[in-house]
Amino acid sequence: MVIAFEVETNAVFAKLPAPLAAALHDRGWQFYEFPVVQAWRFMCTWCTKPEGVRRLIDDVQEIAKEN
């Protein structure tokens, strides 16, 4: 996973391989492809806690180890 742009708001655009995106979707993560910038958009609410972000990171790392 590569962050495509500097993070300035509650939106993060990340470049993901298609299998990683599919596996995250299979685990229930909701995010959307933005083909114009060749990245996926992840949105957080303003009350998102660090633990929620940590769960996403943990899932990305776990999936990466499996592949």
Phi, psi and omega in degrees: 000132178233128176286124189279330183221158175302138182273117181236350182222199178273013176249137177232128176257121183235142175270121183233142169295146182305318179297325178292316178300316180297317180295322177294318176300319179299332179272003175099000178288138180246119178203166192229143179282136175239087185301331182301324180252008179052049181209172177249141181258124173253133179241142174239150171281165180289347179256014177298132181267155179306329181297324178293318177295320179298321179297319177297313179301316179299318179296318178300314181295319180295315179296319180299323179293326182288336186255000000 
